[in-house]
């Protein structure tokens, strides 16, 4: 695995733009204002891990899987800390990683009868979407520490 050249200022700019883009999506998603920056930070952390993984030479689907892990962990942390649903932070946070351009080009190649490009782009987009879903499922399947799970489950009431 060869490291590709990347610049720290470029990463910082992409981090800031990812925060801004995720906060803008949170506004469009009608997220409460008090959660804007947590949503932005969640999306930016996922994007930063993604660009670091691609700079390290990982493929798009593998980089997406690796980036989905800390993104989902952070969304879970913010959900507990803010006593809000995890979907609030997760839906906004995955915004930078969703393969929107891949979906667009898959449909474009289908409509223009370019079967080879359609198949190649469609498979790549599907891999990225599955990697994203798998990363979310892996982190969400990890049980919470004891004190959090006991607080959520009150159990049967004593007689």
N, C-alpha and C positions, 0 to 999 in steps of 0.2 A: 504494500500500500504506500504509494508515493504521495508526499504532501505537495499540493499545488500551491503556488504563491498566492498569498492574499495579504491585504493590508489591514492593520488595526483601525486606522481612521475609517476605512471602508466598512468594516464590521460595525463600528459605532454608528455610522450614518444609517446603515441598514437596520440596526437595532432601534434607533430613534424613529425611523420611518415605519417600522413594524408596530411600534407603540401607537403612533399616530393613526395608522390604517386600522388597527384593531379597535382603538377608541372610536373612530368614525363608524365602524361596523356596529359597535355597541350602541352608539347613538341611533343608528338606523334600526337596530334590533329592539329599541326602547328599553334598554337596561337602565335601572335606577342610577342616578348620577354618582352616588357614593361608591359605586362599583366600577366606574370607568377606568381608573388607573390600574386596578387589579386585573381587569380584563386586558388592558393594554400590555401590562407586564407579562401576563400569561402568554399572549400571542408573540411578544418579542422574544421571550426566552425560547419558545419553540422554534422561531425563525433563526435565532442565533445558533442554536444547536444544529439546525439543518444546514446552515451555510458552513459551519465548522466541519460537519461530516462530509459535505460535498467537497470542501477544500482538502480533506484528508483522502479523497479518492473513492468514497463510497457511492454507490449508485443512488438514484433518486428514491426508489422504494425503500431501500435499507436506511437511507438518511431520514426519510419520513418516519419510519418505524422508531428509530433511535430518538428523533426529536419529539415524537408523540409521548414518550415515556415521562420526561421531566415536565412537559406541558400539562399532562393529565395530573401528575403529582402536585403541581402548583395549583391547578384548578381545584383539586380536592382539598388542599390546604386552605385556600381562600374560601371555599364553601364552608368549611368548618369554622374558620376564624370569623367570617361575616354572618354565619347562620343563614346562608342562602343556598338555593339549589346548585348543585355542581354544574348543571346544564347552562346556567347563566354565564359562568366563566369558561366552560368548555366550548360552547358553540362560538363564542367570540374569539377564544384563543386559537382554535384550529383554523380560523379564517386565512392566515398567511400560508398554511400548508395545503389547503384544499386545491386539487389540480383543476382549477377553472379553465386555464388555457388548454389543458389537455382535453377536457370535455369539449371545448369549442372546436378545436382542430379535428377531433374525432368526428364530430357532426359535420364539419366542413368537408372533410375527405369523403365521408359517406355521400353527401349531397352532390359532390363533384365527380363521383364515380372513380375515385382513386383508391381501389380496393387494397393495394399493398400498404399504402400510407395509412389508410383507415384501420387496417388490422394492427399495424405496428403501434400507432398512437393509442388505439383503443386498449390494447393489452398493457401498455405502459401506464395509462391512466387508471386502469383497473387495479394494477399492482399497487400503485400509490394509494388509492382509496382503501384497499384491503389492508395495507400496512398501517394506515392511519387508524382504521377501526380496530385492528389487532393491538396496536399500542395502547389505545384507550381501554380495551377489554382487559389487557394484562394488568394495568395499574388499578383499574376499578375492581379487579378480582382479589387484590391483596386486602386482607382484613385490616381494619383499623386497630390501633393499639387498644389494650384492654379497657382503659378508662373511657375511651370514646365509645366503644361498642356497648359497654355497660350503661352509659348515660342514655344511649338511644333506645335500648331495650329495657323496659321497666319490669317485664315479666308478669306473671299472674299476681294478683293482689292477695295478700295473706288473709286467712279467715278471721 
